[in-house]
Structures are given as C-alpha cells and as structure tokens.
Amino acid sequence: MQKFTSENFKEKLESTLNFPALYMFKFIVEDEKQDDVKKLFPGHDVKTKASSKGKYVSITAQLMMPSSDAIIDTYVEAAKIEGIIAL
C-alpha cells in the first residue's frame, strides 16, 4: 500500500486534470460541524445530506479550482476540523 503524501496526491491531480478544473470535494462530519465545513467554500453552494439517524452529514461542493495546490490547501484546512472524513 502506497503511503499518502501531498506530493503523490499533487502528481495524481496534475496528471488527471487540466487546470483550472472543476473539482468535487466530499466530506462527512457530525451534524454540528457542518457549518465549519461550509466555511471552507465561502460564496459557493454546497449540497448536504443527513445520515439516516441524523447524526452525520455528507457535504459535497464542486468548485473551479485554479491549481492542485489550491485543492491540497483546502484539504489541509479541512483536516483541522475534528472528526472530518474526506471521501
């Protein structure tokens, strides 16, 4: 299994996308943390879907991203949210 690094993620992004590119972010968080995730995408519409019991919410946002670095920076900021799961 290959270890995740931002360098290999950057290489994969750059080999599969032509920037600027539309990129989909998808996260799962506890319901009370969804506003923290939405703050990562100011001025953009995000789609939310509650889990069957309402404890978790999946959040999807599609944005035109200028570079692989901008995508990675978003994931770095998202990682600061306790309990977040990136899909």
Phi, psi and omega in degrees: 000131181279134178288137178286131170221156178295334179292315180287329175295317179299317179299317179295317178299314184289336179276342183249343182238149172251115185274145359293149184217149175285127183230138179257123173260138179220127182226156171236132178218164171296149186310316185289352180260000186297328178294327177297321179289318180300329179295342177290342186233059183298136178079005180242146175285138174235146178261138178235150176215122181282149175290168184301327179263358176080004181281327182241158178226134171265139182235128180236133177223132175248125181225150171280115184255136184283337185197166175296325179298322179294322177295312180298319178300322178295317177295324178297317178294319180297324182297343178283347180275120185298130175081003183291144175238123177266134178253000000 
